Amino acid sequence: MDLYHTTDMDGVSELNPDAARMEQIIAQLDMPDFEEADHPDLSLVHDKSGWTLTLYPRGIVTYENLEDDDDQPRFMTGILRAEALQLWKSLARGDIDHLKRLPWLRDVD
């Protein structure tokens, strides 16, 4: 099993949470005080590869490799909570190739 960890709105990390716990963490996005939290985003990091999926309110998700200085962050908008859970589950499994093939957008400078 690949190691992965999540970080919640309070900045608390959990190692290898199951799908039910991931769903509970993602539900924090809908808390009324989420945007005032110490850590107003939620992330899952696949430890071996360095790939990270970060969730933000309003259905925004970013996908980036924090260990690769040349990596450019990708993002999608309009992501529903159930879709966010599926993305997290894919990354937790280490399904990097599948995630890379999704229709990510990139900021254009």
MIDOSE-1310 file (N, C-alpha, C; in nm, 2 decimals, decimal comma, always signed):
residues 109
mdly	+0,08/-0,12/+0,00/+0,00/+0,00/+0,00/+0,09/+0,12/+0,00; +0,05/+0,22/-0,09/+0,12/+0,35/-0,09/+0,09/+0,43/+0,03; +0,19/+0,51/+0,07/+0,16/+0,60/+0,18/+0,11/+0,73/+0,12; +0,01/+0,79/+0,19/-0,04/+0,92/+0,15/-0,09/+0,98/+0,28
httd	-0,11/+1,11/+0,28/-0,16/+1,18/+0,39/-0,25/+1,30/+0,35; -0,35/+1,33/+0,43/-0,43/+1,44/+0,41/-0,40/+1,55/+0,51; -0,44/+1,67/+0,48/-0,43/+1,79/+0,57/-0,56/+1,86/+0,57; -0,62/+1,87/+0,69/-0,75/+1,93/+0,70/-0,75/+2,08/+0,72
mdgv	-0,86/+2,14/+0,75/-0,88/+2,29/+0,76/-0,80/+2,35/+0,88; -0,77/+2,26/+0,98/-0,70/+2,30/+1,10/-0,55/+2,28/+1,08; -0,51/+2,23/+0,96/-0,37/+2,20/+0,94/-0,32/+2,06/+1,00; -0,42/+1,98/+1,04/-0,39/+1,85/+1,10/-0,38/+1,75/+0,99
seln	-0,27/+1,67/+0,99/-0,24/+1,57/+0,89/-0,28/+1,43/+0,94; -0,34/+1,35/+0,85/-0,37/+1,21/+0,89/-0,31/+1,12/+0,79; -0,24/+1,01/+0,83/-0,18/+0,92/+0,75/-0,28/+0,81/+0,70; -0,29/+0,79/+0,57/-0,37/+0,69/+0,50/-0,51/+0,68/+0,56
pdaa	-0,59/+0,79/+0,56/-0,73/+0,78/+0,60/-0,81/+0,70/+0,50; -0,91/+0,63/+0,54/-0,99/+0,55/+0,45/-1,09/+0,64/+0,38; -1,17/+0,59/+0,28/-1,26/+0,67/+0,20/-1,36/+0,74/+0,28; -1,41/+0,68/+0,39/-1,51/+0,74/+0,47/-1,45/+0,86/+0,54
rmeq	-1,33/+0,85/+0,59/-1,27/+0,96/+0,66/-1,23/+1,07/+0,56; -1,19/+1,03/+0,44/-1,16/+1,14/+0,33/-1,29/+1,22/+0,31; -1,40/+1,15/+0,30/-1,53/+1,21/+0,28/-1,56/+1,31/+0,39; -1,53/+1,27/+0,51/-1,56/+1,36/+0,63/-1,47/+1,49/+0,62
iiaq	-1,34/+1,47/+0,58/-1,25/+1,58/+0,56/-1,30/+1,67/+0,45; -1,34/+1,62/+0,34/-1,39/+1,70/+0,23/-1,52/+1,78/+0,27; -1,60/+1,72/+0,35/-1,72/+1,79/+0,40/-1,68/+1,92/+0,47; -1,56/+1,94/+0,52/-1,52/+2,06/+0,59/-1,54/+2,18/+0,49
ldmp	-1,53/+2,15/+0,36/-1,54/+2,26/+0,26/-1,67/+2,34/+0,28; -1,78/+2,27/+0,33/-1,91/+2,32/+0,34/-1,94/+2,38/+0,48; -1,84/+2,38/+0,57/-1,86/+2,45/+0,70/-1,86/+2,60/+0,68; -1,95/+2,67/+0,76/-1,97/+2,81/+0,74/-1,84/+2,89/+0,76
dfee	-1,76/+2,84/+0,85/-1,64/+2,92/+0,89/-1,51/+2,87/+0,82; -1,53/+2,79/+0,71/-1,41/+2,73/+0,65/-1,31/+2,83/+0,59; -1,36/+2,93/+0,53/-1,27/+3,03/+0,47/-1,19/+3,11/+0,57; -1,24/+3,11/+0,70/-1,16/+3,18/+0,80/-1,07/+3,09/+0,88
adhp	-1,07/+2,96/+0,84/-0,99/+2,86/+0,91/-0,84/+2,89/+0,90; -0,76/+2,84/+0,99/-0,61/+2,85/+0,98/-0,56/+2,80/+0,85; -0,62/+2,70/+0,79/-0,57/+2,63/+0,67/-0,69/+2,62/+0,58; -0,73/+2,72/+0,50/-0,85/+2,72/+0,43/-0,85/+2,65/+0,29
dlsl	-0,78/+2,53/+0,30/-0,79/+2,44/+0,19/-0,76/+2,30/+0,24; -0,79/+2,20/+0,16/-0,77/+2,06/+0,21/-0,68/+1,99/+0,10; -0,59/+1,91/+0,15/-0,50/+1,84/+0,06/-0,48/+1,69/+0,09; -0,44/+1,62/-0,02/-0,40/+1,48/-0,01/-0,27/+1,47/-0,09
vhdk	-0,17/+1,42/-0,02/-0,03/+1,41/-0,08/+0,00/+1,26/-0,09; +0,04/+1,22/-0,21/+0,09/+1,08/-0,24/+0,24/+1,09/-0,20; +0,28/+1,03/-0,09/+0,41/+1,06/-0,04/+0,53/+1,01/-0,13; +0,51/+0,90/-0,19/+0,62/+0,84/-0,28/+0,65/+0,93/-0,40
sgwt	+0,54/+0,98/-0,46/+0,56/+1,05/-0,59/+0,56/+1,20/-0,57; +0,51/+1,26/-0,46/+0,51/+1,40/-0,43/+0,39/+1,47/-0,50; +0,30/+1,40/-0,56/+0,18/+1,46/-0,62/+0,08/+1,50/-0,52; +0,02/+1,61/-0,54/-0,07/+1,67/-0,44/-0,20/+1,72/-0,51
ltly	-0,31/+1,68/-0,45/-0,44/+1,74/-0,49/-0,49/+1,82/-0,38; -0,52/+1,95/-0,40/-0,56/+2,04/-0,30/-0,70/+2,09/-0,34; -0,80/+2,09/-0,25/-0,93/+2,13/-0,27/-0,96/+2,26/-0,20; -1,04/+2,35/-0,27/-1,07/+2,48/-0,23/-1,22/+2,49/-0,23
prgi	-1,28/+2,59/-0,16/-1,42/+2,61/-0,17/-1,46/+2,64/-0,32; -1,59/+2,64/-0,35/-1,64/+2,67/-0,48/-1,59/+2,57/-0,59; -1,56/+2,45/-0,55/-1,53/+2,35/-0,65/-1,40/+2,36/-0,72; -1,30/+2,42/-0,67/-1,17/+2,43/-0,73/-1,08/+2,32/-0,67
vtye	-1,00/+2,26/-0,76/-0,90/+2,16/-0,72/-0,77/+2,19/-0,80; -0,66/+2,18/-0,73/-0,53/+2,19/-0,80/-0,46/+2,06/-0,79; -0,37/+2,03/-0,89/-0,29/+1,91/-0,90/-0,15/+1,95/-0,93; -0,06/+1,92/-0,84/+0,08/+1,96/-0,87/+0,17/+1,87/-0,79
nled	+0,30/+1,87/-0,84/+0,40/+1,80/-0,78/+0,50/+1,90/-0,70; +0,49/+1,90/-0,57/+0,56/+1,99/-0,49/+0,71/+1,96/-0,49; +0,75/+1,84/-0,53/+0,89/+1,80/-0,52/+0,96/+1,83/-0,66; +0,89/+1,87/-0,76/+0,94/+1,90/-0,89/+0,94/+2,05/-0,91
dddq	+1,05/+2,12/-0,91/+1,06/+2,26/-0,92/+1,01/+2,31/-1,06; +1,01/+2,22/-1,16/+0,97/+2,26/-1,29/+0,82/+2,23/-1,32; +0,75/+2,17/-1,22/+0,61/+2,14/-1,24/+0,53/+2,26/-1,24; +0,43/+2,27/-1,33/+0,34/+2,38/-1,33/+0,21/+2,33/-1,27
prfm	+0,15/+2,40/-1,17/+0,02/+2,35/-1,12/-0,09/+2,35/-1,22; -0,17/+2,25/-1,21/-0,29/+2,24/-1,30/-0,41/+2,26/-1,21; -0,53/+2,29/-1,27/-0,65/+2,31/-1,19/-0,77/+2,27/-1,27; -0,88/+2,25/-1,20/-1,01/+2,23/-1,25/-1,11/+2,31/-1,17
tgil	-1,22/+2,35/-1,23/-1,32/+2,42/-1,15/-1,45/+2,34/-1,16; -1,55/+2,37/-1,08/-1,68/+2,30/-1,09/-1,68/+2,16/-1,04; -1,58/+2,13/-0,95/-1,57/+1,99/-0,90/-1,67/+1,97/-0,79; -1,75/+1,88/-0,80/-1,85/+1,84/-0,69/-1,77/+1,76/-0,58
raea	-1,83/+1,76/-0,46/-1,77/+1,69/-0,35/-1,74/+1,54/-0,38; -1,84/+1,48/-0,45/-1,82/+1,33/-0,49/-1,71/+1,32/-0,58; -1,69/+1,41/-0,68/-1,58/+1,41/-0,77/-1,45/+1,43/-0,70; -1,45/+1,52/-0,60/-1,33/+1,54/-0,52/-1,28/+1,42/-0,45
lqlw	-1,38/+1,35/-0,40/-1,35/+1,22/-0,33/-1,29/+1,12/-0,42; -1,34/+1,11/-0,55/-1,29/+1,01/-0,64/-1,14/+1,05/-0,68; -1,12/+1,18/-0,70/-0,98/+1,23/-0,73/-0,89/+1,19/-0,61; -0,93/+1,22/-0,49/-0,84/+1,18/-0,38/-0,82/+1,03/-0,37
ksla	-0,92/+0,95/-0,40/-0,91/+0,80/-0,39/-0,81/+0,76/-0,50; -0,82/+0,82/-0,62/-0,72/+0,79/-0,73/-0,58/+0,82/-0,69; -0,56/+0,93/-0,63/-0,42/+0,97/-0,59/-0,37/+0,88/-0,47; -0,46/+0,85/-0,38/-0,42/+0,76/-0,27/-0,38/+0,62/-0,32
rgdi	-0,44/+0,58/-0,43/-0,40/+0,45/-0,49/-0,27/+0,46/-0,57; -0,23/+0,59/-0,60/-0,11/+0,61/-0,68/-0,13/+0,61/-0,82; -0,26/+0,63/-0,87/-0,30/+0,63/-1,01/-0,26/+0,76/-1,07; -0,13/+0,79/-1,08/-0,08/+0,92/-1,13/-0,11/+0,94/-1,28
dhlk	-0,09/+0,83/-1,36/-0,12/+0,84/-1,50/-0,26/+0,88/-1,53; -0,36/+0,81/-1,46/-0,50/+0,85/-1,48/-0,52/+0,99/-1,45; -0,47/+1,04/-1,34/-0,49/+1,18/-1,30/-0,43/+1,28/-1,40; -0,31/+1,24/-1,45/-0,25/+1,33/-1,55/-0,33/+1,35/-1,68
rlpw	-0,41/+1,25/-1,71/-0,49/+1,25/-1,84/-0,62/+1,33/-1,82; -0,65/+1,37/-1,71/-0,78/+1,45/-1,69/-0,76/+1,59/-1,75; -0,88/+1,65/-1,78/-0,87/+1,78/-1,85/-0,83/+1,90/-1,76; -0,71/+1,90/-1,71/-0,66/+2,00/-1,63/-0,63/+2,13/-1,71
lrdv	-0,65/+2,24/-1,64/-0,62/+2,37/-1,70/-0,50/+2,43/-1,64; -0,43/+2,52/-1,70/-0,31/+2,58/-1,65/-0,32/+2,73/-1,66; -0,27/+2,80/-1,56/-0,27/+2,95/-1,57/-0,18/+2,99/-1,68; -0,22/+3,09/-1,76/-0,14/+3,14/-1,87/-0,09/+3,28/-1,82
d	+0,04/+3,29/-1,82/+0,10/+3,42/-1,78/+0,10/+3,52/-1,89
